[in-house]
Amino acid sequence: MADDGNSKQGAPEHLPKPDPAGYFEGETMTRRGVFSAGAAALGGAAGAVVLLPTIGFAVAPLFEEEGDSWQKVGPIEEFNEDTYTPVVLTAVPGIGEAGKTTAYIRRSSGEDEREGEDGFVAISTRCAHLGCPVRFVQAAGNFICPCHGGVYDFDGKVIGGPPVRPLDRFQTRPSDDGQVEVGPRFSVTSQLDPVRTRDPGEFTGGVWEYLYPPRPSVPPPP
């Protein structure tokens, strides 16, 4: 049969690829490519605006260093073994009253070596549940959290409510001029063994030391 020109037998195997719509000779990127790249760049910038502050807020505490500051809180004779005396500390300097916190201090009995060799016990008022300020009720001999009913005994151990660990403590020492000085805060386990400072709600001791590792910025225990 004669080839009438419509048979595929004689057609070329590779047809030239047609130019994209709107293409002109010499251009290196089509308008569609420009719009796609621009949209991707805008999307990346928008994502960075949202994510970078969040990442910075989460990571910044890892690089903060807490100063090893000590504050005088009163003459040694103002404190006794039978009850706690509240004192006001500057937790965050430079922000006025908002940077103040309260600690309860008493003389140590000397019967428990975990109370320290400096002769004093200073307990933080920050509840180990969500951080509400606790209050020492002398009639009951307990620390009470008004927010969610947390109850701690005379040594700061949990005896009721939702807190997951004892109250934090502060390092203490007597000064050369007869004053009591209060230093960095630290956390304790249920056995009152000192560990690095933990945030409210975090456990201490045992396997929790690995499940809830402390932030590198917090000071080590005394």
C-alpha positions in Angstrom: 0.0 0.0 0.0 1.3 3.4 -0.9 2.3 5.7 1.9 -0.2 8.6 1.8 1.7 10.7 4.4 -0.9 9.9 7.2 0.8 6.7 8.3 2.7 6.7 11.6 5.4 4.5 10.1 7.4 7.4 8.8 6.7 9.8 11.8 9.7 11.0 13.8 10.3 9.1 17.1 11.0 12.3 19.2 8.9 15.3 18.7 10.3 18.6 19.9 8.9 19.7 23.4 6.6 22.7 23.0 7.6 25.9 24.8 5.6 26.9 27.9 2.8 29.4 27.4 4.1 32.9 27.5 7.7 31.8 26.9 10.0 34.0 24.8 13.4 33.1 23.6 16.2 33.9 26.0 14.3 33.8 29.3 15.6 31.5 32.0 12.4 31.3 34.2 8.8 31.3 33.3 6.2 33.5 35.0 4.8 30.5 36.6 8.2 29.6 38.1 8.5 33.2 39.4 5.1 33.1 41.1 5.8 29.7 42.6 9.2 30.8 44.0 7.7 34.0 45.3 4.8 32.1 47.0 7.3 29.6 48.6 9.4 32.5 49.9 6.4 34.3 51.4 5.3 31.0 53.0 8.7 30.5 54.5 8.9 34.0 55.8 5.4 33.7 57.4 6.4 30.4 59.0 9.6 32.0 60.4 7.7 34.9 61.9 5.5 32.4 63.8 8.1 29.7 64.7 11.2 31.7 65.6 9.7 33.5 68.6 8.3 30.2 69.9 11.6 28.4 69.4 13.5 31.3 71.0 11.2 31.3 74.0 11.7 27.6 74.5 15.4 27.5 74.0 16.5 30.8 75.6 16.4 29.4 79.2 19.0 26.8 78.3 21.5 29.6 77.8 20.6 31.7 80.8 22.9 31.8 83.8 21.6 32.4 87.2 23.8 34.4 89.5 25.0 33.0 92.7 23.7 35.9 94.8 23.4 36.0 98.6 21.1 38.3 100.5 21.1 39.2 104.2 17.7 38.7 105.8 18.1 39.4 109.4 20.1 38.8 112.6 20.7 35.2 113.7 18.8 35.7 117.0 15.6 36.5 115.1 15.2 32.8 114.1 14.3 29.8 116.2 13.6 26.1 115.9 10.0 26.1 116.8 8.5 28.2 114.0 9.3 29.9 110.7 10.0 33.5 110.2 8.9 35.0 106.8 11.5 37.1 105.0 11.3 38.9 101.7 13.9 38.2 99.0 14.7 39.7 95.6 14.3 36.8 93.2 14.6 38.9 90.0 16.4 42.3 90.4 15.5 45.4 88.5 11.7 44.9 88.3 10.5 46.2 91.6 7.9 44.5 93.7 7.2 42.0 90.9 10.6 40.5 91.4 10.1 39.9 95.2 9.4 36.5 96.8 9.0 35.2 100.3 10.9 32.5 102.1 10.2 30.9 105.5 13.3 30.5 107.7 14.0 28.7 111.0 16.9 27.3 112.9 17.7 23.7 112.1 17.3 21.3 115.0 20.7 19.6 114.3 19.1 16.2 114.4 18.8 15.7 110.6 22.0 16.1 108.6 20.0 16.9 105.5 19.0 20.2 107.1 22.5 21.4 106.4 25.5 22.3 108.4 24.8 26.0 108.4 22.2 25.9 111.2 19.2 27.1 109.2 16.4 25.9 107.0 14.9 28.2 104.3 11.8 27.0 102.5 10.4 28.5 99.3 6.8 29.6 99.2 6.3 28.5 95.6 3.9 25.5 95.6 5.4 22.5 93.7 2.0 22.0 92.0 1.6 25.2 89.9 3.7 27.7 91.7 1.0 29.5 93.8 2.4 31.1 97.0 2.0 28.9 100.1 1.5 30.2 103.6 2.8 28.7 106.9 0.0 28.2 109.4 1.6 28.1 112.8 -1.4 26.7 114.6 -1.3 23.6 112.3 2.4 23.6 111.8 1.8 23.1 108.1 2.3 25.0 104.8 -1.0 25.5 103.0 -1.5 26.4 99.3 -4.8 28.4 98.9 -5.0 27.7 95.1 -5.6 24.0 94.9 -5.4 22.7 98.5 -1.8 21.5 98.6 -0.6 20.8 102.1 3.0 20.4 103.3 4.3 19.4 106.8 6.7 21.3 109.0 9.6 20.2 106.8 7.9 21.0 103.5 7.0 17.4 102.6 3.7 16.8 100.8 0.9 15.4 103.0 -2.1 16.4 101.0 -3.4 17.7 97.7 -2.0 17.7 94.1 1.7 18.7 94.6 4.2 16.2 93.2 7.1 16.9 95.5 8.3 18.9 98.6 8.7 22.6 98.6 11.9 24.0 97.3 14.6 25.3 99.6 17.2 28.0 99.6 20.9 27.7 100.6 21.7 29.6 103.8 24.7 30.6 105.8 25.6 32.8 108.7 27.6 36.0 107.8 30.6 37.4 109.7 28.5 40.2 111.1 25.9 37.9 112.7 23.3 37.9 109.9 21.6 35.1 108.1 22.3 35.0 104.4 20.0 33.3 101.8 21.5 32.1 98.5 20.3 30.1 95.4 17.1 28.0 95.5 17.3 24.2 95.0 14.8 21.4 94.9 14.6 18.3 97.2 13.3 14.8 96.8 10.6 13.2 98.9 13.5 12.1 101.2 14.7 15.8 101.4 17.8 15.0 99.4 18.9 18.1 97.4 18.7 18.1 93.6 18.9 20.8 90.9 16.1 23.3 90.8 12.9 22.1 89.2 9.9 24.0 87.8 6.5 23.5 89.5 4.9 20.2 88.5 8.1 18.4 87.8 9.1 15.3 89.9 12.4 14.7 91.6 14.2 11.6 92.6 14.4 8.1 91.1 13.5 7.5 87.5 12.0 11.1 87.3 15.6 12.4 87.2 15.8 11.0 83.7 12.2 11.5 82.5 12.2 15.2 83.6 15.8 16.3 83.3 16.5 19.8 84.7 17.4 22.8 82.6 21.1 23.5 82.3 20.6 27.1 83.6 19.5 26.1 87.1 22.1 26.0 89.9 23.3 22.7 91.4 22.3 21.7 94.9 24.4 22.8 97.8 
